[in-house]
Each structure stands twice: as C-alpha cells, then as structure tokens.
Amino acid sequence: MEDDELEAIRRRRMAELQQQAQERAVAEAQAAQVAAQRQAILRQILTPEARERLARIELAYPEIAESVETQLIALAQSGRVQSMIDDRTLQEILRRIVPRKREIKIERR
C-alpha cells in the first residue's frame, strides 16, 4: 500500500518536473527569438562601428546598453530613423542619455 502511494507521488513529481522543464525551454526559445529580432533591427540601423561601440558598452554597463537599444529600436519602428546611425551619432545619443556623474563632496566639521 505504501509502495503504491510512494510510486504515485514519484510519478506526479516527475510529471511536474518535466512540465517545468518544458515551460523553461519554451521561455528560453522565446527570449532567444526576441534577442535575435532586436539584433536584426540594430544591424539595419547601426553601422558596424556603432554596433561595436554598443557591444563594448554592453559589457561594462548592460542596463545602459539595453536602454539605448530599446530607444533606438523604438525610433526605427516609428520611422524616425532616416539613415544608418554611425559611431559619431551614437556617441552623441549616449552623451544625452547617460547621466553625468555627480561629484560627491564630504565635508568634515
């Protein structure tokens, strides 16, 4: 009797684990597809030099790079990008987007 119950619990747990693994695989596939679409759009609107700069920024500041990518993609999808964005234009965009570092002063009394 206990063996039957134990086996039923094992089967249920195994089914749950398989379902979780399947859901995870679907989510990963969707995320990969979205990333591929983002990269395709960025390849269309950025010159190779600008893409390289954005990739370097992504290594150091991933949240800033994602923000810039999202804004560039939104501009491209709305039709506001007339020509390819070169490295100099990307630098200007980054200067406008990235907040200036604040200087911290510590006063001793």
Backbone hydrogen bonds, N-H to C=O, Kabsch-Sander energy under -0.5 kcal/mol:
donor,donor_aa,acceptor,acceptor_aa,energy
5,E,1,M,-1.9
6,L,2,E,-2.7
7,E,3,D,-2.4
8,A,4,D,-2.2
9,I,5,E,-2.3
10,R,6,L,-2.3
11,R,7,E,-2.4
12,R,8,A,-2.4
13,R,9,I,-2.6
14,M,10,R,-2.6
15,A,11,R,-2.3
16,E,12,R,-2.3
17,L,13,R,-2.5
18,Q,14,M,-2.3
19,Q,15,A,-2.2
20,Q,16,E,-2.5
21,A,17,L,-2.3
22,Q,18,Q,-2.2
23,E,19,Q,-2.5
24,R,20,Q,-2.4
25,A,21,A,-2.2
26,V,22,Q,-2.1
27,A,23,E,-2.4
28,E,24,R,-2.5
29,A,25,A,-2.2
30,Q,26,V,-2.3
31,A,27,A,-2.3
32,A,28,E,-2.4
33,Q,29,A,-2.1
34,V,30,Q,-2.4
35,A,31,A,-2.4
36,A,32,A,-2.2
37,Q,33,Q,-2.2
38,R,34,V,-2.4
39,Q,35,A,-2.4
40,A,36,A,-2.1
41,I,37,Q,-2.2
42,L,38,R,-2.5
43,R,39,Q,-2.3
44,Q,40,A,-1.3
45,I,41,I,-1.5
46,L,42,L,-2.2
47,T,85,I,-2.3
51,R,47,T,-2.5
52,E,48,P,-2.2
53,R,49,E,-2.2
54,L,50,A,-2.5
55,A,51,R,-2.2
56,R,52,E,-2.1
57,I,53,R,-2.3
58,E,54,L,-2.1
59,L,55,A,-1.4
60,A,56,R,-1.4
61,Y,57,I,-3.9
65,A,61,Y,-2.3
66,E,62,P,-2.3
67,S,63,E,-1.8
68,V,64,I,-2.6
69,E,65,A,-2.7
70,T,66,E,-2.5
71,Q,67,S,-2.2
72,L,68,V,-2.7
73,I,69,E,-2.7
74,A,70,T,-2.2
75,L,71,Q,-2.3
76,A,72,L,-2.4
77,Q,73,I,-2.6
78,S,74,A,-1.7
79,G,76,A,-0.9
80,R,75,L,-2.3
81,V,75,L,-0.6
82,Q,80,R,-0.8
85,I,45,I,-4.0
86,D,84,M,-0.6
90,L,86,D,-2.4
91,Q,87,D,-2.4
92,E,88,R,-1.9
93,I,89,T,-2.3
94,L,90,L,-2.7
95,R,91,Q,-2.3
96,R,92,E,-1.7
97,I,93,I,-2.1
98,V,94,L,-2.9
105,K,103,E,-0.6
107,E,105,K,-0.6
